[in-house]
Amino acid sequence: MGPLRERWSGLWPAAGLLLLVMLLSPLSSSPLGLMAIVGVPAAVAILTFETPRSGSAALALLLLAGAALGLREAGPLWYIERGWALLLAGGFALGTALAPERRVLDRSLASVAIAGATVAALGVLRPELVADLDWRISGQFSQALAAYDLETWGGRSVEAAVGRAVSLWEAVYPAMLALASISALGVVGYVLGRVRGEPRPLPPLREFRFGDHLVWVLVLGLGLLVLPAGAWAERAGGNIVTVMGGLYLLRGLAVLVWLGASVLSSGWVIGAWVLAALVLYPVTVGASLVMGISDTWLDLRSRAGVKADGA
């Protein structure tokens, strides 16, 4: 593989993660708002861990400038975005300082856990502040729904279906934010690796995996979800299950991609495989989730003699 082709192939995982950030993040006060969740942690990591050079310093300042766009017209959501980005940056810097040899995914999970624990601690100390944050973030979904006359477009059934989807999104937006943040820190890992001159800072999707012990987090979420412990436990459990479900879905998809790359050799056949997976997406999603959870015990790729190092 030539140097240019290798560089482009190494870019695809970062591009996929950036797309996930755009799709999942509930913090989007403007089209440029998503720059904060990537730009601030990347800039802090570069300025903290890299040898001062004109090029890297200029990149860090450019990222910070992009995250600062919209300051003059800033509303509450703008500050919430940047505040969360700063928490992620601090968590990622702490995780990198304590365990620089750990994988990007491990440090990203730890960073999101640290940021989430900080918000939880703030909720204990200032519950009214966290309640206000929750109201402002979840309220934007209802505002967006109110801007469209769905009954005229598709009748009451469509309006009711969209309303249920919005209500669900309002309940699990913390999980969506966590998944978007993990993806964003993966992009940060790519940027940091490129600054260091690494040709492929992130491994391909087929090598994605994480610690098997995290299955107990899924068990905890399921327990909170089904036990009659109150509304807070039900919502916390739902969000934990959503986060872990997303991670296991991606792990199962990685197994399927590895399986396709191992068994199929023709480009036309691979294209047909991808098309069938998209058309039959309910089956693909279900199979990916089952394979992702099963991979915790079966370790499918290693059983076949393939080393999967993880992102």
C-alpha positions in Angstrom: 0.0 0.0 0.0 1.5 3.4 -1.0 1.9 6.2 1.5 -0.9 8.3 0.1 -3.3 5.4 0.0 -2.3 4.4 3.5 -2.9 7.9 4.7 -6.4 8.0 3.2 -7.3 4.6 4.6 -6.3 5.8 8.0 -8.6 8.8 7.6 -11.8 6.7 7.2 -12.2 5.7 10.9 -11.9 9.3 12.0 -14.4 10.4 9.3 -16.9 7.8 10.5 -16.5 8.9 14.1 -17.0 12.5 13.1 -20.2 11.5 11.3 -21.4 9.8 14.5 -20.7 13.0 16.4 -22.9 15.0 14.0 -25.7 12.4 14.1 -25.8 11.8 17.8 -24.9 14.9 19.6 -27.9 16.7 21.2 -25.8 19.8 21.7 -26.0 21.7 18.4 -26.8 25.4 18.9 -25.4 26.1 15.5 -23.9 24.2 12.5 -20.4 25.1 13.9 -21.4 24.1 17.5 -20.1 20.6 17.1 -16.6 22.0 16.6 -16.4 22.5 20.4 -16.8 18.9 21.4 -13.9 18.0 19.1 -11.9 21.2 18.9 -11.5 22.0 22.6 -10.3 18.5 23.8 -8.0 18.3 20.7 -6.5 21.8 21.4 -6.0 21.0 25.1 -4.4 17.7 24.3 -2.0 19.3 21.8 -1.0 22.1 24.0 -0.6 19.8 27.0 1.3 16.8 25.6 3.0 17.9 22.5 6.4 19.6 22.2 5.7 23.3 21.4 6.0 23.8 17.6 4.7 26.5 15.5 2.5 24.1 13.4 0.9 22.3 16.3 0.4 25.5 18.3 -1.3 27.1 15.3 -3.6 24.1 14.9 -4.5 24.2 18.6 -5.3 28.0 18.4 -7.3 27.4 15.2 -9.4 24.7 16.9 -10.0 27.0 19.9 -11.0 29.8 17.6 -13.4 27.6 15.8 -15.0 26.5 19.1 -15.3 30.2 20.1 -17.4 31.1 17.0 -20.8 32.6 17.9 -19.7 34.1 21.2 -21.4 37.4 20.6 -24.8 35.8 19.9 -24.2 33.1 22.5 -27.2 31.6 24.2 -27.4 29.2 27.2 -26.9 26.2 24.9 -23.8 27.7 23.5 -22.2 27.8 27.0 -23.5 24.3 27.8 -21.7 23.0 24.7 -18.4 24.6 25.7 -18.7 23.6 29.3 -19.2 20.0 28.4 -16.3 20.2 25.9 -14.1 21.5 28.7 -15.1 18.7 31.0 -14.2 16.2 28.2 -10.9 18.0 27.6 -10.0 17.8 31.3 -11.0 14.1 31.5 -9.0 13.2 28.4 -6.0 15.1 29.6 -6.1 13.4 32.9 -6.6 9.9 31.4 -3.7 10.5 28.9 -1.4 11.8 31.7 -2.1 8.8 34.0 -2.2 6.1 31.3 -0.6 7.3 28.0 -0.1 3.8 26.8 -3.8 2.9 26.9 -5.9 2.8 23.8 -7.8 5.9 22.6 -11.1 4.1 23.2 -10.2 3.3 26.8 -9.1 6.9 27.5 -12.3 8.2 25.8 -14.5 6.0 27.9 -12.7 7.1 31.1 -13.0 10.8 30.0 -16.7 10.5 29.5 -17.1 8.7 32.8 -15.1 11.5 34.5 -17.2 14.2 32.8 -20.4 12.4 33.7 -19.4 11.9 37.3 -18.6 15.7 37.5 -22.1 16.5 36.3 -23.6 14.0 38.8 -21.6 15.5 41.6 -22.8 19.0 40.6 -26.4 17.5 40.6 -25.9 16.5 44.3 -24.5 19.9 45.2 -26.8 22.1 43.0 -29.8 20.0 41.9 -31.6 23.1 40.6 -28.8 23.9 38.3 -28.7 20.4 36.7 -32.5 20.5 36.5 -32.3 23.7 34.6 -29.6 22.2 32.2 -31.8 19.2 31.6 -34.8 21.4 30.9 -32.9 23.6 28.4 -31.4 20.6 26.5 -34.5 18.5 26.4 -36.7 21.5 25.6 -35.0 22.1 22.2 -36.4 18.9 20.9 -40.0 19.9 21.7 -39.3 23.3 20.1 -38.0 21.7 17.0 -41.1 19.5 16.8 -43.4 22.5 17.3 -41.9 24.2 14.2 -43.4 21.6 11.9 -47.1 21.0 11.2 -46.8 17.2 11.1 -50.6 16.6 11.1 -50.9 18.4 7.8 -48.0 16.4 6.3 -48.9 12.9 7.4 -52.0 13.0 9.7 -52.3 12.3 13.4 -50.6 9.0 13.2 -47.4 10.5 11.9 -47.6 13.3 14.4 -48.1 10.8 17.3 -45.2 8.6 16.0 -42.8 11.6 15.8 -44.0 12.8 19.2 -43.2 9.4 20.8 -39.7 9.5 19.1 -39.1 13.0 20.4 -40.1 11.9 23.9 -37.8 9.0 23.8 -34.9 11.2 22.5 -35.6 13.6 25.4 -35.2 10.8 27.9 -32.0 9.3 26.5 -30.2 12.4 25.2 -27.5 11.9 27.9 -26.7 8.5 26.4 -26.6 10.1 22.9 -24.3 12.8 24.2 -22.0 10.1 25.8 -21.8 8.2 22.6 -21.2 11.4 20.6 -18.5 12.3 23.1 -16.7 9.0 22.8 -16.8 9.4 19.1 -15.5 12.9 19.3 -12.6 11.8 21.5 -11.7 9.2 19.0 -11.4 12.0 16.5 -9.2 13.8 19.0 -7.0 10.7 19.2 -6.7 10.8 15.4 -5.7 14.5 15.4 -3.2 13.9 18.2 -1.7 10.9 16.3 -1.4 12.9 13.1 0.4 15.7 14.9 2.9 13.1 16.2 3.3 11.8 12.6 1.6 8.5 13.0 0.2 7.3 9.6 -2.7 5.4 11.1 -3.6 6.7 14.6 -6.9 4.7 14.6 -7.3 1.1 13.6 -10.0 0.1 11.1 -13.5 -0.7 12.2 -13.1 -4.5 11.9 -10.6 -4.3 14.9 -13.0 -2.4 17.2 -13.4 -3.9 20.7 -13.4 -2.8 24.4 -12.9 -4.4 27.7 -15.1 -7.4 28.4 -15.7 -6.3 32.0 -17.9 -3.5 30.7 -20.7 -6.1 30.3 -21.4 -5.6 34.0 -22.2 -1.9 33.2 -24.9 -3.2 30.9 -26.1 -5.6 33.6 -26.3 -2.6 36.0 -28.3 -0.6 33.5 -30.7 -3.4 33.0 -31.1 -3.8 36.7 -31.9 -0.1 37.2 -34.3 -0.3 34.3 -36.4 -3.2 35.5 -36.3 -2.7 39.3 -39.1 -0.6 40.8 -36.7 2.0 42.2 -38.4 5.2 40.9 -38.3 7.4 37.8 -34.7 8.4 38.3 -33.5 4.8 38.3 -35.6 4.0 35.2 -34.1 6.9 33.3 -30.5 6.2 34.5 -30.9 2.6 33.5 -32.3 3.4 30.1 -29.4 5.7 29.4 -26.8 3.2 30.6 -28.4 0.5 28.4 -28.5 2.9 25.4 -24.8 3.7 25.8 -23.7 0.1 26.2 -26.2 -1.0 23.4 -24.5 1.5 21.1 -21.0 0.2 22.0 -22.0 -3.5 21.6 -23.8 -2.7 18.3 -20.6 -1.2 16.9 -18.6 -4.1 18.2 -21.0 -6.5 16.5 -20.8 -4.5 13.3 -17.0 -4.7 13.6 -17.3 -8.5 13.7 -19.5 -8.5 10.6 -17.1 -6.2 8.7 -14.2 -8.5 9.7 -16.2 -11.5 8.6 -17.0 -9.9 5.3 -13.4 -8.9 4.7 -12.2 -12.4 5.6 -14.7 -14.4 3.5 -15.3 -12.1 0.5 -12.7 -11.0 -1.9 -14.6 -9.6 -4.9 -15.4 -6.0 -4.9 -18.8 -6.6 -6.4 -19.7 -9.2 -3.8 -18.6 -6.9 -1.0 -20.8 -4.2 -2.5 -23.7 -6.5 -2.6 -23.0 -7.5 1.0 -23.1 -3.9 2.1 -26.2 -3.1 0.1 -28.0 -6.1 1.6 -27.0 -5.0 5.1 -28.5 -1.5 4.4 -31.7 -2.8 2.9 -32.2 -5.3 5.7 -31.1 -2.9 8.4 -33.4 -4.3 11.1 -31.9 -7.7 10.7 -28.4 -6.1 10.5 -28.9 -4.1 13.7 -30.3 -7.1 15.6 -27.5 -9.4 14.4 -24.8 -6.8 15.2 -26.1 -6.4 18.7 -26.3 -10.1 19.4 -22.8 -10.7 17.9 -21.4 -7.7 19.8 -22.6 -9.1 23.2 -21.6 -12.7 22.2 -18.1 -11.5 21.3 -17.6 -10.8 25.0 -17.5 -14.5 25.8 -16.8 -16.1 22.4 -14.1 -13.7 21.2 -15.0 -14.6 17.6 -12.1 -12.8 15.8 -9.4 -14.2 18.1 -10.9 -17.7 17.8 -10.4 -17.5 14.1 -6.8 -16.5 14.6 -7.1 -12.8 14.0 -5.8 -10.3 16.5 -8.1 -7.4 17.1 -6.3 -4.6 18.9 -9.3 -2.2 19.3 -9.6 1.5 18.7 
